[in-house]
């Protein structure tokens, strides 16, 4: 009232205006400062959250919840206990904050933790991926081993070969740790072969011939040859279930869990990989002798049998434990229907008892190329539908290798589980 009276009685308009302005400023300026501070603090907080964001966090948490009876991740964002050298080597592969994984679905529980399918969005584009995460809680030794497992993929699956499944990114700087691999459609080669047995199937091209088998086998041999020549790595589990198939019958070798285990241990170890069914193993591996690169060649011959028979189990007339005695007696599988002499001769070449007598993968690639024109172009003979439970029994496959969700839109390599 004093200000108003003074202003009304004074003839000095500017002085009155200045006094009123000062009064308003006392109220407005602090308010603006408070609001600005709140905005700045909010932006900083959001920035911190964004930097700490773990893209697949929600699905990894739900996966752990599903597999560990309601237990939620208790160490999210914590720094894993891994060697500094490994951490630094994986830093270039760390998943950028602007990338995102959504549409995630639990496929199975692997040896390290949940294995999920989803869609990776980067630079405005989405692609199907498989995310393999470390379980929570995990011990320091498990964290170190998982980090080394990721680093193994970074060294081997680094986009230098189009015949191997590609690693896209990972998270190793904080928990949960995970590895992101590309996915393919139709996906798992064995499931694809089974789909060919269904009339009017939409799971793949219906016209798959012996020539198609030659082309697929060549791609797989190239991937296995790359593993050996570039990284001195023995795959250890060559089988249709460990091959991914994409558009136009393109093939990529996957399922490197056994290769990593072999790579980590002494090369003179005599323990055979227990997760690999006996019917896919070379005789020296069945008898716990050291693994040689031509042990993979024997298994490659079994893969040829799977291809030409649209996914039939090998040695269907034999129990798994009776395979070795028959092999020692020079028994070999008979020539399948629809299999020409050149392809069958290659199978028998791969199944030579002494690993020294088997061909190298470089020689196999040349043999497949030189006999390609002799391969039949007619569709493979029709086969009956496969019953998965019966297949597992005949093939000697442990059921845990087939814990894929039957409704999953992404069919992937099951051996990773």
C-alpha positions as CSV (number, residue, x, y, z in Angstrom):
1,X,0.0,0.0,0.0
2,X,2.9,2.3,0.7
3,X,4.4,1.7,-2.7
4,X,1.0,2.2,-4.3
5,X,0.4,5.4,-2.5
6,X,3.9,6.8,-3.1
7,X,3.4,6.0,-6.8
8,X,0.0,7.6,-7.0
9,X,1.2,10.8,-5.3
10,X,4.5,11.0,-7.1
11,X,4.9,12.6,-10.5
12,X,7.9,10.5,-11.3
13,X,6.6,7.6,-13.4
14,X,10.0,5.8,-14.0
15,X,10.9,5.7,-10.4
16,X,7.5,4.2,-9.6
17,X,8.0,1.6,-12.3
18,X,11.5,0.7,-11.0
19,X,10.2,0.1,-7.6
20,X,7.4,-2.2,-8.9
21,X,9.8,-4.1,-11.1
22,X,12.1,-4.7,-8.2
23,X,9.2,-6.2,-6.2
24,X,8.3,-8.6,-9.0
25,X,11.9,-9.6,-9.5
26,X,12.1,-10.7,-5.9
27,X,9.4,-13.3,-6.7
28,X,10.1,-14.3,-10.3
29,X,13.9,-14.7,-10.3
30,X,14.0,-17.2,-7.5
31,X,11.2,-19.1,-9.1
32,X,13.0,-19.3,-12.4
33,X,16.2,-20.4,-10.7
34,X,14.4,-23.2,-8.9
35,X,12.7,-24.4,-12.1
36,X,16.0,-24.2,-14.0
37,X,17.7,-26.2,-11.3
38,X,15.1,-28.8,-11.3
39,X,15.3,-29.2,-15.1
40,X,19.1,-29.4,-15.1
41,X,19.1,-32.0,-12.3
42,X,16.5,-34.0,-14.2
43,X,18.5,-33.9,-17.4
44,X,21.7,-35.0,-15.5
45,X,19.8,-37.8,-13.8
46,X,18.3,-39.0,-17.1
47,X,21.7,-38.9,-18.7
48,X,23.1,-41.0,-15.9
49,X,20.3,-43.5,-16.2
50,X,20.8,-43.7,-20.0
51,X,24.4,-44.4,-19.6
52,X,23.6,-47.1,-17.1
53,X,20.8,-48.5,-19.2
54,X,21.0,-52.2,-19.9
55,X,19.0,-52.8,-23.0
56,X,17.8,-56.4,-22.4
57,X,17.6,-55.8,-18.7
58,X,13.9,-56.5,-18.5
59,X,13.9,-59.8,-20.3
60,X,17.0,-61.1,-18.6
61,X,15.4,-60.3,-15.3
62,X,12.3,-62.2,-16.3
63,X,14.3,-65.1,-17.6
64,X,16.2,-65.4,-14.4
65,X,12.9,-65.2,-12.6
66,X,11.5,-68.0,-14.7
67,X,14.5,-70.2,-14.3
68,X,15.3,-69.6,-10.6
69,X,11.8,-69.8,-9.1
70,X,11.1,-66.1,-8.6
71,X,14.6,-64.9,-7.8
72,X,15.2,-61.5,-9.3
73,X,18.6,-60.2,-10.3
74,X,20.3,-58.8,-7.2
75,X,23.4,-57.4,-8.8
76,X,22.2,-55.3,-11.7
77,X,24.8,-52.7,-12.7
78,X,27.5,-54.2,-10.5
79,X,31.0,-54.5,-12.0
80,X,31.9,-58.2,-12.8
81,X,35.1,-59.6,-11.5
82,X,37.0,-60.3,-14.7
83,X,40.7,-59.7,-15.7
84,X,41.5,-56.2,-16.8
85,X,43.0,-57.6,-20.1
86,X,39.7,-59.3,-20.9
87,X,37.7,-56.3,-20.0
88,X,39.8,-54.0,-22.2
89,X,39.7,-56.5,-25.1
90,X,35.9,-56.6,-24.9
91,X,35.4,-52.9,-24.6
92,X,35.1,-52.3,-28.4
93,X,32.3,-54.9,-28.4
94,X,30.3,-53.2,-25.7
95,X,26.7,-52.6,-26.7
96,X,26.1,-48.9,-27.4
97,X,23.6,-47.0,-25.2
98,X,21.5,-46.1,-28.3
99,X,21.0,-49.8,-29.3
100,X,18.1,-51.7,-27.9
101,X,16.8,-55.3,-27.6
102,X,13.1,-55.9,-27.4
103,X,10.5,-58.5,-28.3
104,X,12.5,-60.9,-26.1
105,X,11.5,-64.5,-25.4
106,X,13.1,-67.1,-23.3
107,X,14.2,-70.0,-25.5
108,X,16.0,-72.3,-23.1
109,X,18.4,-72.3,-20.1
110,X,22.0,-72.8,-21.2
111,X,25.0,-73.9,-19.3
112,X,25.7,-70.3,-18.3
113,X,22.2,-69.0,-17.9
114,X,19.1,-67.9,-19.9
115,X,19.2,-68.0,-23.7
116,X,16.7,-65.7,-25.3
117,X,15.6,-64.6,-28.8
118,X,14.7,-61.0,-29.6
119,X,15.2,-58.1,-31.9
120,X,18.1,-55.8,-31.9
121,X,17.4,-52.2,-33.0
122,X,20.3,-50.1,-34.2
123,X,20.5,-47.1,-36.4
124,X,16.7,-47.4,-37.1
125,X,16.9,-51.0,-38.2
126,X,15.9,-54.2,-36.4
127,X,17.4,-57.7,-36.8
128,X,16.6,-61.0,-35.1
129,X,19.2,-61.9,-32.5
130,X,20.0,-64.5,-29.8
131,X,21.1,-63.2,-26.4
132,X,23.0,-65.5,-24.1
133,X,23.2,-64.2,-20.5
134,X,25.1,-65.1,-17.4
135,X,22.9,-66.3,-14.6
136,X,22.4,-64.3,-11.5
137,X,23.8,-64.7,-8.9
138,X,27.1,-66.0,-10.4
139,X,30.4,-66.7,-8.7
140,X,33.6,-64.7,-9.6
141,X,34.9,-67.8,-11.4
142,X,31.8,-68.0,-13.4
143,X,32.0,-64.3,-14.3
144,X,35.6,-64.8,-15.5
145,X,34.8,-67.9,-17.5
146,X,31.8,-66.2,-19.1
147,X,33.9,-63.2,-20.0
148,X,36.5,-65.5,-21.6
149,X,33.7,-67.2,-23.5
150,X,32.5,-63.9,-24.9
151,X,36.1,-63.0,-25.8
152,X,36.4,-66.4,-27.6
153,X,33.4,-65.4,-29.8
154,X,34.8,-61.9,-30.3
155,X,38.0,-63.4,-31.7
156,X,36.4,-66.2,-33.8
157,X,33.0,-64.8,-34.8
158,X,34.2,-61.3,-35.8
159,X,32.7,-60.9,-39.3
160,X,35.8,-62.1,-41.1
161,X,34.1,-65.3,-42.3
162,X,30.6,-65.4,-43.7
163,X,30.4,-69.1,-42.8
164,X,30.3,-68.6,-39.0
165,X,27.6,-67.2,-36.9
166,X,28.4,-63.5,-36.2
167,X,28.8,-61.8,-32.8
168,X,27.2,-58.4,-32.8
169,X,27.9,-57.0,-29.3
170,X,28.1,-57.8,-25.7
171,X,27.9,-56.4,-22.2
172,X,30.9,-57.2,-20.0
173,X,31.5,-54.0,-18.1
174,X,28.6,-54.5,-15.7
175,X,26.0,-57.1,-14.7
176,X,24.1,-58.8,-16.2
177,X,26.7,-60.0,-18.6
178,X,25.5,-61.1,-22.0
179,X,26.5,-62.0,-25.5
180,X,24.4,-61.0,-28.6
181,X,24.6,-63.2,-31.7
182,X,22.9,-62.8,-35.0
183,X,19.9,-65.1,-35.7
184,X,18.9,-66.6,-39.0
185,X,15.6,-67.6,-40.6
186,X,14.6,-70.4,-41.1
187,X,17.3,-71.0,-38.5
188,X,18.3,-74.4,-37.1
189,X,19.3,-76.7,-40.0
190,X,18.0,-79.9,-38.4
191,X,14.5,-78.3,-37.9
192,X,14.6,-77.1,-41.5
193,X,15.3,-80.6,-42.7
194,X,12.5,-81.9,-40.7
195,X,10.2,-79.3,-42.2
196,X,11.0,-80.6,-45.6
197,X,9.2,-83.8,-44.7
198,X,5.9,-82.0,-44.2
199,X,3.7,-81.7,-47.3
200,X,3.0,-78.1,-48.3
201,X,5.6,-77.0,-45.7
202,X,6.3,-73.2,-45.5
203,X,9.4,-73.8,-43.4
204,X,11.8,-73.8,-46.4
205,X,12.0,-74.5,-50.1
206,X,10.4,-77.8,-50.9
207,X,12.8,-78.5,-53.8
208,X,16.0,-79.5,-52.0
209,X,18.1,-81.9,-54.1
210,X,21.4,-83.7,-53.8
211,X,22.9,-80.7,-55.5
212,X,21.6,-78.6,-52.7
213,X,23.3,-80.9,-50.2
214,X,26.6,-80.4,-52.0
215,X,26.2,-76.6,-51.8
216,X,25.3,-76.7,-48.1
217,X,28.1,-79.1,-47.3
218,X,30.6,-76.9,-49.0
219,X,29.6,-73.9,-47.0
220,X,29.9,-75.8,-43.7
221,X,33.3,-77.2,-44.7
222,X,34.5,-73.7,-45.5
223,X,33.4,-72.5,-42.0
224,X,35.2,-75.5,-40.3
225,X,38.3,-74.9,-42.4
226,X,38.3,-71.3,-41.4
227,X,38.1,-72.3,-37.7
228,X,41.1,-74.5,-38.1
229,X,43.4,-72.5,-40.4
230,X,42.8,-69.1,-38.9
231,X,42.3,-69.9,-35.2
232,X,43.5,-73.5,-34.8
233,X,40.1,-74.3,-33.3
234,X,38.5,-77.8,-33.4
235,X,34.7,-77.4,-33.4
236,X,34.0,-80.6,-31.6
237,X,30.3,-80.9,-32.3
238,X,29.7,-80.9,-36.0
239,X,26.0,-81.7,-36.5
240,X,23.0,-80.3,-38.3
241,X,21.6,-78.9,-35.1
242,X,24.7,-76.7,-34.9
243,X,24.3,-75.2,-38.3
244,X,22.1,-72.1,-39.0
245,X,20.5,-71.8,-42.3
246,X,19.4,-68.5,-43.8
247,X,17.9,-67.2,-47.1
248,X,18.9,-69.0,-50.3
249,X,20.2,-72.0,-48.4
250,X,23.1,-70.0,-46.9
251,X,24.7,-71.8,-44.0
252,X,26.7,-70.7,-41.0
253,X,28.5,-72.8,-38.4
254,X,27.4,-72.1,-34.8
255,X,27.3,-74.0,-31.5
256,X,30.8,-73.2,-30.4
257,X,30.4,-74.2,-26.8
258,X,32.4,-77.4,-27.2
259,X,35.1,-75.6,-29.2
260,X,35.5,-73.1,-26.4
261,X,35.8,-75.9,-23.8
262,X,38.4,-77.7,-25.9
263,X,40.3,-74.4,-26.5
264,X,40.4,-73.7,-22.7
265,X,41.8,-77.1,-21.7
266,X,45.0,-78.9,-22.3
267,X,45.1,-80.2,-25.8
268,X,46.2,-83.6,-24.5
269,X,43.1,-84.1,-22.4
270,X,41.5,-87.4,-22.8
271,X,38.0,-86.5,-21.5
272,X,35.5,-86.6,-24.3
273,X,32.8,-83.8,-24.3
274,X,29.9,-85.4,-22.5
275,X,27.3,-83.2,-24.2
276,X,28.1,-84.5,-27.6
277,X,26.1,-87.7,-28.5
278,X,28.2,-90.7,-29.2
279,X,26.8,-91.2,-32.7
280,X,28.4,-88.0,-33.9
281,X,31.9,-88.6,-32.4
282,X,34.9,-90.0,-34.1
283,X,36.2,-93.3,-32.6
284,X,39.2,-91.6,-31.0
285,X,36.9,-89.2,-29.2
286,X,34.6,-92.0,-28.1
287,X,37.6,-93.7,-26.5
288,X,38.7,-90.5,-24.8
289,X,41.7,-89.9,-27.0
290,X,42.8,-86.3,-27.8
291,X,40.8,-84.3,-30.3
292,X,42.3,-83.8,-33.7
293,X,41.0,-81.5,-36.4
294,X,40.2,-84.5,-38.5
295,X,37.9,-85.7,-35.7
296,X,35.6,-83.0,-37.0
297,X,35.9,-84.5,-40.4
298,X,34.4,-87.8,-39.1
299,X,31.5,-85.8,-37.7
300,X,31.2,-83.9,-41.0
301,X,30.5,-87.3,-42.7
302,X,27.6,-87.8,-40.2
303,X,26.4,-84.4,-41.2
304,X,26.4,-85.4,-44.8
305,X,24.2,-88.4,-43.8
306,X,21.8,-86.0,-42.0
307,X,21.6,-83.7,-45.0
308,X,20.8,-86.4,-47.6
309,X,18.2,-88.1,-45.4
310,X,16.4,-84.9,-44.4
311,X,17.4,-85.1,-40.8
312,X,17.3,-88.8,-40.0
313,X,19.3,-89.9,-36.9
314,X,22.6,-91.7,-37.7
315,X,22.9,-95.5,-37.1
316,X,19.2,-95.9,-36.7
317,X,19.5,-99.6,-36.2
318,X,22.1,-99.3,-33.4
319,X,22.0,-98.3,-29.8
320,X,24.4,-95.5,-29.0
321,X,26.6,-97.7,-26.8
322,X,27.0,-100.4,-29.5
323,X,28.3,-98.0,-32.2
324,X,31.9,-98.2,-31.2
325,X,32.1,-102.1,-31.3
326,X,30.5,-102.1,-34.7
327,X,32.9,-99.4,-36.0
328,X,35.8,-101.5,-34.7
329,X,34.4,-104.3,-36.9
330,X,34.6,-102.1,-40.0
331,X,30.9,-101.4,-39.9
332,X,29.7,-98.2,-41.7
333,X,26.2,-96.9,-42.5
334,X,24.8,-98.1,-45.8
335,X,24.3,-95.8,-48.8
336,X,21.1,-93.8,-48.2
337,X,18.3,-93.6,-50.7
338,X,18.9,-90.7,-53.1
339,X,22.6,-90.5,-52.3
340,X,24.9,-90.8,-55.4
341,X,28.1,-92.7,-55.4
342,X,30.4,-89.6,-55.2
343,X,28.6,-88.3,-52.1
344,X,28.6,-91.7,-50.4
345,X,32.3,-92.2,-51.2
346,X,33.0,-88.9,-49.5
347,X,31.1,-90.1,-46.4
348,X,33.2,-93.3,-46.3
349,X,36.3,-91.2,-46.8
350,X,35.4,-89.1,-43.8
351,X,34.8,-92.3,-41.8
352,X,38.2,-93.8,-42.2
353,X,39.3,-95.4,-38.9
354,X,42.6,-93.6,-38.6
355,X,42.3,-89.8,-38.5
356,X,45.4,-89.6,-40.6
357,X,43.6,-91.3,-43.5
358,X,40.7,-88.8,-43.5
359,X,40.7,-85.9,-45.9
360,X,41.3,-82.3,-44.7
361,X,38.5,-79.8,-45.1
362,X,40.3,-78.0,-47.9
363,X,40.4,-81.3,-49.7
364,X,36.7,-81.9,-49.0
365,X,35.8,-78.5,-50.5
366,X,37.7,-79.4,-53.7
367,X,36.0,-82.8,-53.8
368,X,32.6,-81.3,-53.5
369,X,33.3,-78.8,-56.1
370,X,34.7,-81.3,-58.6
371,X,31.8,-83.7,-58.3
372,X,29.0,-81.0,-58.1
373,X,28.0,-81.6,-61.7
374,X,27.4,-85.3,-60.9
375,X,24.9,-84.5,-58.1
376,X,21.2,-85.2,-58.9
377,X,18.9,-82.2,-59.2
378,X,15.7,-84.0,-58.4
379,X,14.0,-83.4,-55.0
380,X,15.2,-85.6,-52.2
381,X,13.1,-88.7,-51.6
382,X,10.2,-88.1,-49.3
383,X,10.5,-89.2,-45.7
384,X,8.1,-89.8,-42.9
385,X,7.5,-87.1,-40.2
386,X,9.9,-87.0,-37.3
387,X,8.8,-87.6,-33.8
388,X,11.2,-85.6,-31.6
389,X,11.1,-88.0,-28.6
390,X,11.7,-91.0,-30.8
391,X,14.5,-89.1,-32.5
392,X,16.2,-88.3,-29.2
393,X,16.1,-91.9,-28.1
394,X,17.6,-93.2,-31.4
395,X,20.2,-90.5,-31.7
396,X,21.1,-90.7,-28.0
397,X,20.5,-87.0,-27.4
398,X,20.0,-85.7,-23.9
399,X,16.5,-84.0,-23.6
400,X,18.0,-80.8,-22.1
401,X,19.5,-80.0,-25.6
402,X,15.9,-79.6,-26.9
403,X,14.3,-77.3,-24.4
404,X,13.4,-74.7,-27.0
405,X,10.0,-73.0,-26.7
406,X,7.7,-74.7,-29.2
407,X,6.0,-71.4,-29.8
408,X,9.1,-69.4,-30.4
409,X,9.2,-67.4,-33.6
410,X,13.0,-67.7,-33.7
411,X,14.3,-71.2,-34.1
412,X,17.9,-71.4,-33.1
413,X,20.8,-73.7,-32.4
414,X,19.7,-75.9,-29.5
415,X,23.1,-77.1,-28.6
416,X,23.9,-73.7,-27.1
417,X,21.6,-74.7,-24.3
